[in-house]
Amino acid sequence: MRLLVDGHDKNNQMPRGLQTHLLHEGVQIKEYHPPLVLKPYWIHNRMHDKLFIVDGEHLITGGRNLKDEYFGLDCKNFVDRDVYIRGCAAAAARCYFMARWESGNACPTELFGRMHQRKDRAGDEASRAG
């Protein structure tokens, strides 16, 4: 299984426990345009695709993000649509995904490191302020 996430620092906050579990279960995770490898033209070239592809035969796509408020589990919830597609379109989506996965725009995940850097920076700033 492969998971390609947008590497935008402020939007991508995968919990450490979730990432640990996925990696432990053999899920390969890459980031699209991670900020630690930032190139000037990447700042506005984000990946907002949401594709769930199974065996190149089944596809679920839509606008839903992976947050509680997209699944009716929060005080303020969003209404979104998902669509299930089977056949040729799913195979085309798989080709599209694999092209992004294998491109130089996708890098091995650095989510752990970035989460720790954010916490360390916050701690450093708090200690300097105090």
N, C-alpha and C positions, 0 to 999 in steps of 0.2 A: 504494500500500500504506500502511496506517495501523497504527501500533503505539501502544497505550494502556497505560502502565505505572503501577503504584501509585507514588505520589510519596513514600511513607514513606522518610525519610532513611536509616534504618539497614538497611532491607531492599533498597532499590533501589540497586545499585552497578554500573550498566552500565559496562563498561570503555570508556575514552575511544576506543580504536581501533575498537571495535564501533560505538559511536554515530557516530563520524566516517564510517565506511564506510556505514552505513545512510542517514545524511543525504545523503552524496555520491551514493548510488544512487537518491535521490528518495523515500525512506521518510519519511512524516510521523510525528513522534513527539510525543505529548502525555503529560502526567503527570496522574493522578487525585489530587486533593488534595495538591499539592506543599507541602512544609513552608515554603517562602518566602512562601506565600500562606495560611498556616495560619489557620483559623478555629476557635474552641474546640470546636465540635461535630464537626469533621473528625477529631480525634485517634483516635476509635474507629470511624470510618466509612472503612475501607480497602477497596480493590478487590482481591479475591483470585481473580477470575474468570480462567480460562485457556481462551480460545476462539481457535481457528484457523479462520477462515471464508474460503472461496474462492467468489467470485461469488454469494454468498447461496444456494448450492446444496449445498455440502459443508462439514461441520463436524467438527473434531476437538476434543474437550474432555476434561478429566480433572483430576487433581490435581498433575501433574508441574510442578516449577519448572525454570527454565533454569539448572541447575547440574550439574556433573559427576556428583555423587552421585545424581542422578535418572536417569542414563543408564548406570550400571554402570562409570563411569570413575574412581572414587575408592576409597580404602581401605574406607570405610564407605558402603554404598550403600542407598538407599531403594527399596522396591518400591511402585510406583504403577500406576494403571490409566488408560488413555486409551480413548476410544470414538469411532468414526467414525459419523457420521449424515449422511444425504443427504435432501434434500427440504424439506418444510415447517418442520421444526424448525431447519434451518440458516437458512432465511429469517427465522424469528422471532428467532434468535440475532443475525442481522445487524441487524435493527431495534433490538434491545436494545443492541447495541454502538454503533450510530449515535446513539442517544439519549444514551448516556454521552459519546460523543466530542463531540457538539455542545452538551452542557450547560455551564453555568458552572463545573462541578466539574473540568473538564479544561482544563489550561493548556499552552501551548507549553513544551517541555522546558527545564529549567534545570539539567540534570544536569551539564553541563560546569562551570558556575559553582559548584555545590555541591561538586563534587569538588575544585576549586581552593581553595575556602574551607576545606574540611576540612584540606587539606594545609598551607595558610597558617597556620591556627590551630594545628596541631600543631607547625609550625616556630617560631611565636611562643612557644608554651608551652615548647618545648625551649630556646630561647635565653634565656628568663627564668629557667628552672631552672638553667642553666649559669652 
